[in-house]
Amino acid sequence: MADKGKPAAKPVDKDAAQRKEIIRTIKGPVTDRLLELIPAFAAYEDPYGTILATPDLLFACLTLVKTRRDKFQEFLVNTAGDPVMDDQTPLRCDRSVDQIVGMVVRSAAKAYSDKRWGSAHTPAAKIVHKPETKSILDKLSELVRGKWSEAEVPKPSATQGDKFYAAIKDHLDYDWQVPLIPYFAEIPIKLINELGRGVTTLRTPEGIAALADIGRHSMDSARKILSDDMMREMLDTQPLAAKGVAFLGKERYEFLHGAVYERIGDKFWEVCVDCDRLEAMEVQNAKDLEQMSAWLHLISGETINQIVRFLQFHQIPVFLEVALDKLGEEKFKDIFGPPGNKKLIKMFCEKTSKTPLDPNDPIEDLKRRLPDVFGAYLRAPADFEKGL
């Protein structure tokens, strides 16, 4: 007969059990393997805790796992015990390597915030940064203090780490974000909440500093100019565009948005990052901008000015398409992107304008001849710049 006084057994939470097992494996066998490969870590009283709370060390460990996968393969198996060779296939814990990395990155943000600000149980630790890192963090702190309201500046308190973690955790998934955790920690929490997944577009310390440099005034000005949907799209796609939108003002923004947005979609926000480019766009007619719309997020204000000065309307897309194809994106941006090479921009545009073309089919003839112009530069850049 059943014992009526005995409470029913709690249902097993499979997900929680799997998470617990993942953490146990990382804290135990995986950390032990790291100590074998990097014996210096054994000097730490708590190697796992120290690595987790120190972004530089953790990023080095994640890189080691990625580059020396063979040393960790025994942990990277499926439910049948077979090796898993990619980062997307579920392991025996029902999570992929990518998903586990996301868990580790979020745990690292919590560990760093507890060390940075302290928790309810432990005081804040003294964090020592490398000289090169410290200079960027100092700059970031000054920008936040100078361009964002005091109410938004992070202040040490027992709950500051919890507030930071709550704001950032849903946007942390990738190993490249680990070295950025100290920089994210300097962004006002209100701004992190405002950015949402736009935080993931900030891939360098300099990008985070550039966002801080924009300041609250520009962000608020952009909000007054944009519709709610456009503001959300901008923040999700390229929050640095707030500076350009504020620079334009409502009337000029509406002209440029109307001229090219339908053609390039959310790349429009990348266009708005550079105010010199926006200034050059303002003085051009909408038809010319339409012709170069597919490349606007890559080219500089100087490129726009020289293209319109030297090239005929229908030559514009041919010139930009061939240039990108022949030079490759990196070299194309070095020459034609901001700040670019003013001398070469003018030379390429001028040579194109002087190229003799078949009057019966000038556009097709231009497509045939232009590769030779860019090919001449690639063969001998110094001679090309000298006009030889």
C-alpha positions in Angstrom: 0.0 0.0 0.0 1.4 3.4 -1.0 2.6 5.6 1.8 0.3 8.6 1.7 2.6 10.7 3.9 5.6 10.4 1.6 6.0 13.4 -0.7 6.1 12.7 -4.5 9.5 12.6 -6.0 10.5 15.8 -7.8 10.6 15.4 -11.6 14.1 15.3 -13.0 15.1 18.5 -14.7 17.1 17.1 -17.6 18.4 20.5 -18.8 19.6 21.5 -15.3 21.3 18.1 -14.9 23.1 18.5 -18.2 24.3 22.0 -17.3 25.6 20.8 -14.0 27.5 18.0 -15.8 29.0 20.4 -18.3 30.2 22.7 -15.5 31.6 19.7 -13.6 33.5 18.5 -16.6 34.9 21.9 -17.4 35.9 22.6 -13.7 37.4 19.1 -13.4 38.8 17.1 -16.3 39.0 19.9 -18.8 40.8 22.2 -16.4 43.2 19.3 -15.4 44.0 18.9 -19.1 44.7 22.7 -19.4 47.1 22.4 -16.4 48.9 19.6 -18.2 49.3 21.7 -21.3 50.1 24.9 -19.4 51.8 24.0 -16.1 52.1 27.6 -15.1 48.4 27.7 -14.3 49.0 25.3 -11.4 50.5 28.3 -9.5 47.0 29.7 -9.0 45.2 28.7 -5.8 42.0 28.3 -7.9 43.0 27.8 -11.6 39.5 27.4 -12.9 38.1 30.5 -11.0 41.2 32.6 -11.9 41.0 31.7 -15.6 37.2 32.3 -15.8 37.5 35.8 -14.2 40.5 36.9 -16.3 39.4 37.5 -19.9 42.9 37.3 -21.4 43.6 34.0 -19.8 40.2 32.5 -20.8 40.5 33.7 -24.4 43.9 32.0 -24.6 42.4 28.8 -23.2 39.5 28.8 -25.7 41.9 29.4 -28.5 44.0 26.5 -27.3 41.0 24.2 -27.3 40.2 25.3 -30.8 43.7 24.9 -32.2 44.7 21.8 -30.2 41.3 20.0 -30.5 43.1 16.6 -30.5 44.1 17.2 -26.8 40.4 17.6 -25.8 38.8 15.1 -28.2 37.9 12.6 -25.4 35.4 15.2 -24.1 34.1 16.0 -27.6 32.0 12.9 -28.3 28.3 12.2 -29.0 25.9 9.9 -27.0 27.4 6.9 -28.8 30.9 7.8 -27.8 31.9 8.7 -31.4 34.2 11.8 -31.9 32.5 15.0 -32.9 34.7 17.0 -35.3 32.7 20.2 -35.7 31.4 22.9 -33.4 27.7 22.6 -34.3 26.8 19.0 -33.7 25.4 18.2 -30.2 27.8 16.3 -27.9 26.6 13.7 -25.4 25.4 16.5 -23.2 22.9 17.6 -25.9 24.8 20.8 -26.5 27.3 21.7 -29.2 30.7 23.2 -28.7 29.4 26.5 -29.9 26.6 26.4 -27.2 29.1 25.4 -24.5 31.4 28.3 -25.5 28.4 30.6 -25.1 27.8 29.2 -21.6 31.5 29.8 -20.8 31.5 33.4 -22.1 28.4 34.3 -20.0 30.0 32.7 -17.0 33.1 34.7 -17.6 31.1 37.9 -17.7 29.6 37.1 -14.3 33.0 36.1 -12.9 34.6 39.2 -14.2 31.8 41.5 -12.9 32.0 39.9 -9.5 35.8 40.5 -9.4 35.4 44.0 -10.8 32.7 45.2 -8.5 32.5 42.5 -5.8 29.4 40.6 -4.8 27.2 40.4 -1.7 29.8 38.0 -0.2 33.2 39.1 -1.5 34.8 42.6 -2.0 36.0 43.8 -5.3 39.5 42.5 -6.3 42.3 44.7 -7.6 42.4 44.3 -11.4 45.7 44.9 -13.1 45.6 45.6 -16.8 48.4 45.5 -19.4 49.7 49.0 -20.2 48.2 48.9 -23.8 44.9 47.7 -22.4 44.9 50.2 -19.6 45.3 53.1 -22.0 42.2 52.2 -24.0 40.2 51.5 -20.8 41.3 54.9 -19.4 40.2 56.6 -22.7 36.8 54.7 -22.5 36.3 55.7 -18.9 37.0 59.4 -19.8 34.6 59.3 -22.7 31.8 57.8 -20.6 32.4 60.4 -17.8 32.5 63.2 -20.3 29.7 62.3 -22.8 27.2 60.4 -20.8 25.1 61.6 -17.9 26.5 60.9 -14.4 23.4 58.9 -13.7 24.5 56.4 -16.3 28.1 56.0 -15.3 28.8 52.6 -13.6 29.5 53.2 -9.9 31.0 50.6 -7.6 28.3 49.0 -5.4 27.2 45.6 -4.1 24.8 45.1 -7.0 26.6 46.7 -9.9 28.0 43.4 -11.1 24.6 41.8 -11.1 23.1 44.8 -13.0 25.9 44.5 -15.6 25.5 40.8 -16.0 21.8 41.0 -16.3 22.1 43.6 -19.1 24.8 41.8 -21.1 24.3 38.1 -20.6 21.7 37.5 -23.4 24.1 39.0 -26.0 27.1 36.9 -25.1 27.6 33.8 -27.3 31.1 34.0 -29.0 34.7 33.4 -27.9 35.8 36.7 -29.6 33.7 38.6 -27.0 35.8 37.3 -24.1 38.6 39.9 -24.4 36.0 42.7 -24.7 34.3 41.9 -21.4 36.3 44.6 -19.5 35.3 47.1 -22.1 31.7 46.2 -22.1 31.8 46.6 -18.3 32.6 50.4 -18.8 29.5 51.0 -20.9 26.6 52.5 -19.0 24.1 49.8 -18.2 21.3 51.9 -19.6 23.1 52.0 -22.9 23.7 48.2 -23.0 19.9 47.7 -22.4 19.2 50.3 -25.1 21.5 48.6 -27.6 20.1 45.1 -27.1 21.7 42.7 -29.6 23.5 45.7 -31.2 26.2 45.0 -28.6 27.3 42.1 -30.7 28.2 44.6 -33.5 31.0 46.1 -31.3 33.9 43.8 -32.1 36.9 45.8 -31.0 37.8 48.0 -28.0 38.1 50.9 -30.4 34.5 50.3 -31.6 33.3 50.4 -28.0 35.3 53.6 -27.4 33.8 55.1 -30.6 30.3 54.3 -29.2 31.1 56.0 -25.9 32.5 59.0 -27.9 29.2 59.5 -29.6 27.6 60.6 -26.3 24.1 60.7 -25.0 23.2 63.9 -26.9 23.8 62.2 -30.3 21.9 59.1 -29.3 18.9 61.2 -28.1 19.0 63.3 -31.2 18.9 60.2 -33.4 15.9 59.0 -31.5 14.0 62.2 -32.2 14.8 61.9 -36.0 14.1 58.2 -36.5 10.9 56.2 -36.2 10.8 53.6 -33.5 11.3 50.8 -36.0 14.3 52.6 -37.7 15.9 53.3 -34.3 15.6 49.7 -33.3 17.1 48.6 -36.6 19.9 51.0 -36.3 20.8 49.9 -32.7 20.6 46.2 -33.7 22.7 46.7 -36.9 25.2 49.6 -36.3 24.8 51.7 -33.2 27.7 54.0 -34.3 25.3 55.3 -37.0 23.7 57.5 -34.3 26.4 60.0 -34.8 25.7 60.4 -38.5 22.0 60.6 -38.1 22.4 63.3 -35.5 24.8 65.1 -37.8 22.3 65.1 -40.7 19.3 66.3 -38.9 15.7 65.3 -39.8 15.4 66.9 -43.3 18.8 65.8 -44.6 18.4 62.3 -43.1 15.0 61.9 -44.8 16.5 62.9 -48.2 19.4 60.4 -48.0 17.2 57.6 -46.5 14.7 58.1 -49.3 17.4 58.1 -52.0 19.2 54.8 -51.1 17.6 52.9 -48.2 15.3 50.7 -50.4 18.3 49.7 -52.5 20.7 48.8 -49.7 18.5 48.0 -46.6 20.3 47.9 -43.3 23.7 48.6 -44.9 22.4 52.2 -44.8 23.4 52.4 -41.1 27.0 51.6 -42.0 26.9 54.5 -44.5 25.8 56.8 -41.6 28.9 56.0 -39.5 31.1 58.3 -41.5 30.1 62.0 -41.4 32.5 63.0 -44.2 30.7 60.5 -46.5 27.3 61.8 -45.5 28.5 65.4 -46.2 29.6 64.3 -49.7 26.3 62.5 -50.3 24.2 65.5 -49.4 25.5 67.6 -52.4 24.8 64.9 -55.0 21.5 64.2 -56.7 19.5 61.2 -55.8 20.1 59.5 -59.2 23.9 59.5 -58.8 23.5 58.1 -55.3 21.3 55.4 -56.6 24.0 54.4 -59.1 26.6 53.9 -56.4 24.2 52.7 -53.7 25.5 49.1 -53.5 29.0 50.4 -52.6 28.1 53.4 -50.4 28.9 51.6 -47.2 32.4 50.9 -48.4 33.5 54.2 -50.1 34.6 57.5 -48.7 33.3 61.0 -49.2 36.3 61.8 -51.4 35.5 58.8 -53.7 31.9 60.0 -54.1 33.0 63.5 -55.0 35.6 62.3 -57.6 33.3 59.8 -59.1 30.6 62.4 -59.7 33.2 64.9 -61.0 34.8 62.6 -63.6 32.4 59.8 -64.5 29.2 59.8 -66.5 26.0 58.6 -64.9 26.0 55.1 -66.4 29.7 54.6 -65.8 29.5 54.8 -62.0 28.3 51.2 -61.2 30.6 49.7 -63.8 33.6 51.5 -62.3 32.8 50.5 -58.8 32.0 46.9 -59.7 35.1 46.3 -61.7 37.3 48.1 -59.0 36.0 45.8 -56.3 36.3 42.7 -58.4 39.9 43.4 -59.5 41.3 44.9 -56.3 39.5 42.7 -53.8 37.6 44.1 -50.9 40.6 44.8 -48.6 42.6 46.8 -51.2 39.4 48.4 -52.5 38.6 49.8 -49.1 42.3 50.9 -48.6 42.0 53.1 -51.7 38.3 54.0 -52.0 37.1 53.7 -48.4 37.5 56.2 -45.6 40.0 57.9 -45.3 41.3 56.3 -48.5 44.0 57.4 -50.9 43.0 60.7 -52.4 45.7 60.7 -55.1 44.8 57.2 -56.4 41.0 57.9 -56.2 41.5 60.9 -58.5 43.9 59.0 -60.8 41.6 56.0 -61.3 38.6 58.3 -61.9 40.5 60.5 -64.3 42.0 57.6 -66.3 38.5 56.1 -66.6 37.1 59.3 -67.9 39.8 59.5 -70.5 39.5 55.9 -71.7 38.4 55.9 -75.4 35.3 53.9 -75.8 33.3 52.4 -78.7 30.5 54.9 -79.3 28.2 52.1 -80.4 28.4 50.3 -77.0 30.3 52.4 -74.6 29.3 50.6 -71.4 30.3 47.1 -72.6 33.5 48.6 -73.9 34.2 50.2 -70.5 33.6 46.8 -68.9 36.2 45.3 -71.2 38.8 48.1 -70.8 38.6 48.9 -67.0 40.2 45.6 -65.8 43.4 46.7 -67.6 43.4 50.0 -65.7 43.3 48.3 -62.3 45.5 45.5 -63.5 48.2 48.0 -64.3 48.1 49.3 -60.8 48.3 45.8 -59.3 51.3 44.9 -61.4 53.3 48.0 -60.5 51.6 50.3 -57.8 54.6 52.7 -57.5 54.9 53.2 -61.2 51.1 53.7 -61.6 51.1 56.4 -58.9 54.0 58.2 -60.7 51.9 58.1 -63.9 54.3 55.8 -65.7 
